[in-house]
Amino acid sequence: MSETTSRDRLFKTLADPSRRAIYERIARGGAQTVHALTDRSGISQPAVSKHLGVLKKAGLVADERSGRETRYSATPDGLAPLLDWMKHYGTFWNKHLDELENLLNRID
């Protein structure tokens, strides 16, 4: 998969507020079952399962089966495309803000 495709999938995945909330709960609280996520989400178990499938396909969560339960945990490198994208634009804006600062200093 190309870098652009994985980044687009990541953005589309995190654009949904329910999916983003599920991901944040897993990232902050550690591995959780579908039942635990459903209890605190305000949405149905099938909807939570569907969101988890999309998060998994985007590389944001991994699942581990334990008996009849599956625990979902955040994947550490899942946000890498987003971080790379932000780094690129951070460099861009830092350069332009430095140039603006130099201009303002010359005007003074």
Backbone as JSON Lines, residues from 0, in Angstrom:
{"i":0,"aa":"M","n":[0.85,-1.17,0.0],"ca":[0.0,0.0,0.0],"c":[0.89,1.23,0.0]}
{"i":1,"aa":"S","n":[0.54,2.24,-0.81],"ca":[1.36,3.45,-0.88],"c":[1.18,4.28,0.38]}
{"i":2,"aa":"E","n":[2.12,5.19,0.58],"ca":[2.07,6.07,1.75],"c":[0.81,6.92,1.72]}
{"i":3,"aa":"T","n":[0.45,7.43,0.54],"ca":[-0.75,8.26,0.41],"c":[-2.0,7.46,0.72]}
{"i":4,"aa":"T","n":[-2.08,6.24,0.23],"ca":[-3.24,5.4,0.48],"c":[-3.39,5.09,1.96]}
{"i":5,"aa":"S","n":[-2.31,4.75,2.64],"ca":[-2.41,4.44,4.07],"c":[-2.75,5.69,4.87]}
{"i":6,"aa":"R","n":[-2.22,6.83,4.46],"ca":[-2.55,8.09,5.15],"c":[-4.02,8.44,4.93]}
{"i":7,"aa":"D","n":[-4.51,8.29,3.7],"ca":[-5.92,8.58,3.42],"c":[-6.84,7.66,4.22]}
{"i":8,"aa":"R","n":[-6.48,6.39,4.29],"ca":[-7.28,5.44,5.07],"c":[-7.29,5.84,6.55]}
{"i":9,"aa":"L","n":[-6.14,6.25,7.04],"ca":[-6.04,6.68,8.44],"c":[-6.93,7.89,8.7]}
{"i":10,"aa":"F","n":[-6.85,8.91,7.82],"ca":[-7.68,10.1,7.99],"c":[-9.17,9.76,7.93]}
{"i":11,"aa":"K","n":[-9.57,8.93,6.97],"ca":[-10.98,8.54,6.85],"c":[-11.42,7.76,8.08]}
{"i":12,"aa":"T","n":[-10.56,6.91,8.59],"ca":[-10.9,6.12,9.77],"c":[-11.1,7.01,10.98]}
{"i":13,"aa":"L","n":[-10.21,7.95,11.19],"ca":[-10.29,8.81,12.38],"c":[-11.29,9.96,12.22]}
{"i":14,"aa":"A","n":[-11.84,10.14,11.02],"ca":[-12.82,11.2,10.81],"c":[-14.14,10.9,11.51]}
{"i":15,"aa":"D","n":[-14.43,9.65,11.75],"ca":[-15.67,9.27,12.41],"c":[-15.52,9.45,13.92]}
{"i":16,"aa":"P","n":[-16.37,10.27,14.55],"ca":[-16.23,10.55,15.99],"c":[-16.35,9.3,16.87]}
{"i":17,"aa":"S","n":[-17.24,8.38,16.52],"ca":[-17.39,7.17,17.34],"c":[-16.14,6.32,17.26]}
{"i":18,"aa":"R","n":[-15.58,6.17,16.05],"ca":[-14.35,5.38,15.88],"c":[-13.2,6.04,16.62]}
{"i":19,"aa":"R","n":[-13.13,7.35,16.51],"ca":[-12.05,8.08,17.19],"c":[-12.16,7.89,18.7]}
{"i":20,"aa":"A","n":[-13.37,7.93,19.22],"ca":[-13.57,7.76,20.67],"c":[-13.18,6.34,21.1]}
{"i":21,"aa":"I","n":[-13.54,5.35,20.31],"ca":[-13.16,3.96,20.63],"c":[-11.64,3.83,20.62]}
{"i":22,"aa":"Y","n":[-11.0,4.38,19.58],"ca":[-9.54,4.31,19.5],"c":[-8.89,4.99,20.7]}
{"i":23,"aa":"E","n":[-9.38,6.18,21.05],"ca":[-8.8,6.91,22.2],"c":[-8.95,6.13,23.49]}
{"i":24,"aa":"R","n":[-10.11,5.47,23.66],"ca":[-10.3,4.68,24.88],"c":[-9.32,3.52,24.95]}
{"i":25,"aa":"I","n":[-9.09,2.88,23.81],"ca":[-8.14,1.76,23.78],"c":[-6.72,2.27,23.99]}
{"i":26,"aa":"A","n":[-6.37,3.36,23.32],"ca":[-5.0,3.9,23.43],"c":[-4.7,4.36,24.86]}
{"i":27,"aa":"R","n":[-5.67,4.94,25.52],"ca":[-5.45,5.44,26.9],"c":[-5.6,4.37,27.96]}
{"i":28,"aa":"G","n":[-6.57,3.46,27.73],"ca":[-6.9,2.49,28.77],"c":[-6.3,1.11,28.6]}
{"i":29,"aa":"G","n":[-5.59,0.89,27.51],"ca":[-5.02,-0.43,27.26],"c":[-6.02,-1.35,26.6]}
{"i":30,"aa":"A","n":[-5.61,-2.6,26.41],"ca":[-6.41,-3.59,25.7],"c":[-7.78,-3.76,26.36]}
{"i":31,"aa":"Q","n":[-8.8,-3.85,25.49],"ca":[-10.17,-3.97,25.99],"c":[-10.97,-4.89,25.1]}
{"i":32,"aa":"T","n":[-11.98,-5.49,25.67],"ca":[-12.87,-6.37,24.92],"c":[-13.98,-5.54,24.26]}
{"i":33,"aa":"V","n":[-14.64,-6.17,23.3],"ca":[-15.77,-5.52,22.64],"c":[-16.85,-5.18,23.67]}
{"i":34,"aa":"H","n":[-17.08,-6.09,24.61],"ca":[-18.1,-5.86,25.63],"c":[-17.76,-4.64,26.49]}
{"i":35,"aa":"A","n":[-16.52,-4.51,26.89],"ca":[-16.12,-3.36,27.7],"c":[-16.27,-2.07,26.91]}
{"i":36,"aa":"L","n":[-15.91,-2.1,25.65],"ca":[-16.04,-0.91,24.81],"c":[-17.5,-0.56,24.56]}
{"i":37,"aa":"T","n":[-18.34,-1.57,24.4],"ca":[-19.77,-1.34,24.16],"c":[-20.44,-0.73,25.38]}
{"i":38,"aa":"D","n":[-20.08,-1.23,26.57],"ca":[-20.68,-0.73,27.81],"c":[-20.51,0.78,27.98]}
{"i":39,"aa":"R","n":[-19.41,1.32,27.52],"ca":[-19.12,2.74,27.74],"c":[-19.27,3.6,26.49]}
{"i":40,"aa":"S","n":[-19.75,3.03,25.38],"ca":[-19.74,3.79,24.14],"c":[-21.08,4.44,23.79]}
{"i":41,"aa":"G","n":[-22.17,3.88,24.29],"ca":[-23.48,4.41,23.92],"c":[-23.95,3.96,22.55]}
{"i":42,"aa":"I","n":[-23.21,3.02,21.93],"ca":[-23.64,2.45,20.66],"c":[-23.7,0.94,20.79]}
{"i":43,"aa":"S","n":[-24.36,0.29,19.84],"ca":[-24.59,-1.15,19.92],"c":[-23.3,-1.96,19.74]}
{"i":44,"aa":"Q","n":[-23.35,-3.2,20.2],"ca":[-22.19,-4.1,20.06],"c":[-21.84,-4.34,18.59]}
{"i":45,"aa":"P","n":[-22.83,-4.54,17.7],"ca":[-22.46,-4.71,16.29],"c":[-21.77,-3.46,15.71]}
{"i":46,"aa":"A","n":[-22.2,-2.29,16.14],"ca":[-21.57,-1.05,15.66],"c":[-20.13,-0.95,16.17]}
{"i":47,"aa":"V","n":[-19.92,-1.27,17.44],"ca":[-18.57,-1.25,18.0],"c":[-17.68,-2.24,17.26]}
{"i":48,"aa":"S","n":[-18.2,-3.43,17.0],"ca":[-17.43,-4.45,16.27],"c":[-17.07,-3.96,14.87]}
{"i":49,"aa":"K","n":[-18.01,-3.32,14.21],"ca":[-17.75,-2.79,12.87],"c":[-16.66,-1.71,12.92]}
{"i":50,"aa":"H","n":[-16.75,-0.81,13.89],"ca":[-15.73,0.23,14.05],"c":[-14.36,-0.39,14.34]}
{"i":51,"aa":"L","n":[-14.33,-1.41,15.16],"ca":[-13.06,-2.08,15.46],"c":[-12.47,-2.72,14.2]}
{"i":52,"aa":"G","n":[-13.32,-3.26,13.34],"ca":[-12.84,-3.83,12.08],"c":[-12.19,-2.78,11.19]}
{"i":53,"aa":"V","n":[-12.79,-1.59,11.16],"ca":[-12.23,-0.5,10.36],"c":[-10.91,-0.02,10.98]}
{"i":54,"aa":"L","n":[-10.88,0.1,12.3],"ca":[-9.65,0.5,12.99],"c":[-8.54,-0.51,12.74]}
{"i":55,"aa":"K","n":[-8.89,-1.79,12.75],"ca":[-7.9,-2.85,12.51],"c":[-7.38,-2.77,11.07]}
{"i":56,"aa":"K","n":[-8.27,-2.58,10.11],"ca":[-7.87,-2.5,8.71],"c":[-6.94,-1.3,8.46]}
{"i":57,"aa":"A","n":[-7.15,-0.23,9.22],"ca":[-6.31,0.97,9.09],"c":[-4.98,0.82,9.83]}
{"i":58,"aa":"G","n":[-4.82,-0.27,10.57],"ca":[-3.57,-0.5,11.3],"c":[-3.49,0.2,12.64]}
{"i":59,"aa":"L","n":[-4.64,0.62,13.16],"ca":[-4.64,1.34,14.43],"c":[-4.82,0.44,15.64]}
{"i":60,"aa":"V","n":[-5.42,-0.71,15.45],"ca":[-5.59,-1.65,16.56],"c":[-5.23,-3.06,16.09]}
{"i":61,"aa":"A","n":[-4.88,-3.87,17.06],"ca":[-4.63,-5.3,16.82],"c":[-5.55,-6.06,17.76]}
{"i":62,"aa":"D","n":[-5.9,-7.27,17.36],"ca":[-6.76,-8.08,18.21],"c":[-6.03,-9.34,18.65]}
{"i":63,"aa":"E","n":[-6.39,-9.78,19.86],"ca":[-5.82,-11.01,20.41],"c":[-6.94,-11.81,21.04]}
{"i":64,"aa":"R","n":[-7.13,-12.98,20.54],"ca":[-8.2,-13.85,21.03],"c":[-7.76,-14.56,22.3]}
{"i":65,"aa":"S","n":[-8.66,-14.59,23.28],"ca":[-8.41,-15.29,24.54],"c":[-9.7,-15.99,24.93]}
{"i":66,"aa":"G","n":[-9.78,-17.27,24.62],"ca":[-11.02,-18.0,24.87],"c":[-12.12,-17.48,23.98]}
{"i":67,"aa":"R","n":[-13.24,-17.08,24.6],"ca":[-14.37,-16.57,23.83],"c":[-14.3,-15.06,23.63]}
{"i":68,"aa":"E","n":[-13.34,-14.42,24.24],"ca":[-13.21,-12.96,24.15],"c":[-12.05,-12.57,23.24]}
{"i":69,"aa":"T","n":[-12.2,-11.43,22.62],"ca":[-11.12,-10.84,21.84],"c":[-10.8,-9.48,22.45]}
{"i":70,"aa":"R","n":[-9.52,-9.28,22.72],"ca":[-9.07,-8.02,23.3],"c":[-8.4,-7.2,22.2]}
{"i":71,"aa":"Y","n":[-8.75,-5.92,22.16],"ca":[-8.2,-5.01,21.16],"c":[-7.24,-4.05,21.85]}
{"i":72,"aa":"S","n":[-6.07,-3.88,21.23],"ca":[-5.08,-2.95,21.77],"c":[-4.61,-2.02,20.66]}
{"i":73,"aa":"A","n":[-4.16,-0.84,21.05],"ca":[-3.67,0.14,20.09],"c":[-2.34,-0.35,19.51]}
{"i":74,"aa":"T","n":[-2.17,-0.14,18.23],"ca":[-0.94,-0.51,17.54],"c":[-0.01,0.7,17.56]}
{"i":75,"aa":"P","n":[1.18,0.58,18.16],"ca":[2.06,1.74,18.33],"c":[2.39,2.49,17.03]}
{"i":76,"aa":"D","n":[2.59,1.78,15.94],"ca":[2.97,2.44,14.69],"c":[1.78,2.86,13.84]}
{"i":77,"aa":"G","n":[0.58,2.66,14.33],"ca":[-0.61,2.96,13.54],"c":[-0.75,4.41,13.13]}
{"i":78,"aa":"L","n":[-0.27,5.31,13.96],"ca":[-0.39,6.74,13.66],"c":[0.8,7.3,12.9]}
{"i":79,"aa":"A","n":[1.75,6.45,12.53],"ca":[2.97,6.92,11.84],"c":[2.68,7.75,10.59]}
{"i":80,"aa":"P","n":[1.74,7.35,9.71],"ca":[1.48,8.19,8.53],"c":[1.0,9.6,8.9]}
{"i":81,"aa":"L","n":[0.2,9.7,9.95],"ca":[-0.29,11.0,10.41],"c":[0.87,11.83,10.97]}
{"i":82,"aa":"L","n":[1.72,11.2,11.75],"ca":[2.86,11.91,12.33],"c":[3.83,12.38,11.25]}
{"i":83,"aa":"D","n":[4.05,11.56,10.23],"ca":[4.91,11.96,9.12],"c":[4.33,13.15,8.38]}
{"i":84,"aa":"W","n":[3.02,13.12,8.15],"ca":[2.34,14.21,7.46],"c":[2.46,15.51,8.27]}
{"i":85,"aa":"M","n":[2.24,15.41,9.59],"ca":[2.34,16.59,10.46],"c":[3.76,17.11,10.5]}
{"i":86,"aa":"K","n":[4.73,16.24,10.51],"ca":[6.14,16.65,10.53],"c":[6.47,17.45,9.27]}
{"i":87,"aa":"H","n":[6.0,16.97,8.12],"ca":[6.24,17.67,6.86],"c":[5.69,19.1,6.92]}
{"i":88,"aa":"Y","n":[4.45,19.25,7.36],"ca":[3.85,20.58,7.42],"c":[4.39,21.41,8.57]}
{"i":89,"aa":"G","n":[4.83,20.77,9.63],"ca":[5.48,21.51,10.72],"c":[6.75,22.16,10.23]}
{"i":90,"aa":"T","n":[7.55,21.43,9.45],"ca":[8.77,21.98,8.87],"c":[8.44,23.14,7.95]}
{"i":91,"aa":"F","n":[7.42,22.97,7.11],"ca":[6.97,24.0,6.18],"c":[6.62,25.29,6.93]}
{"i":92,"aa":"W","n":[5.78,25.18,7.96],"ca":[5.34,26.37,8.68],"c":[6.46,26.97,9.51]}
{"i":93,"aa":"N","n":[7.3,26.17,10.1],"ca":[8.44,26.72,10.86],"c":[9.32,27.56,9.96]}
{"i":94,"aa":"K","n":[9.6,27.09,8.76],"ca":[10.43,27.83,7.82],"c":[9.77,29.16,7.47]}
{"i":95,"aa":"H","n":[8.49,29.13,7.15],"ca":[7.79,30.35,6.77],"c":[7.66,31.33,7.94]}
{"i":96,"aa":"L","n":[7.45,30.82,9.13],"ca":[7.37,31.71,10.29],"c":[8.73,32.32,10.62]}
{"i":97,"aa":"D","n":[9.8,31.55,10.41],"ca":[11.16,32.1,10.59],"c":[11.42,33.22,9.59]}
{"i":98,"aa":"E","n":[10.99,33.02,8.35],"ca":[11.15,34.06,7.32],"c":[10.36,35.3,7.68]}
{"i":99,"aa":"L","n":[9.15,35.12,8.21],"ca":[8.33,36.26,8.62],"c":[9.0,37.0,9.78]}
{"i":100,"aa":"E","n":[9.54,36.26,10.73],"ca":[10.23,36.87,11.86],"c":[11.43,37.68,11.38]}
{"i":101,"aa":"N","n":[12.2,37.13,10.43],"ca":[13.34,37.86,9.88],"c":[12.89,39.14,9.19]}
{"i":102,"aa":"L","n":[11.81,39.08,8.44],"ca":[11.27,40.25,7.76],"c":[10.86,41.3,8.77]}
{"i":103,"aa":"L","n":[10.15,40.89,9.8],"ca":[9.71,41.84,10.82],"c":[10.89,42.47,11.55]}
{"i":104,"aa":"N","n":[11.93,41.69,11.81],"ca":[13.12,42.22,12.45],"c":[13.81,43.26,11.57]}
{"i":105,"aa":"R","n":[13.84,43.02,10.26],"ca":[14.45,43.98,9.33],"c":[13.64,45.26,9.24]}
{"i":106,"aa":"I","n":[12.32,45.15,9.35],"ca":[11.45,46.32,9.3],"c":[11.66,47.2,10.53]}
{"i":107,"aa":"D","n":[11.89,46.58,11.67],"ca":[12.12,47.34,12.92],"c":[13.41,48.04,12.79]}
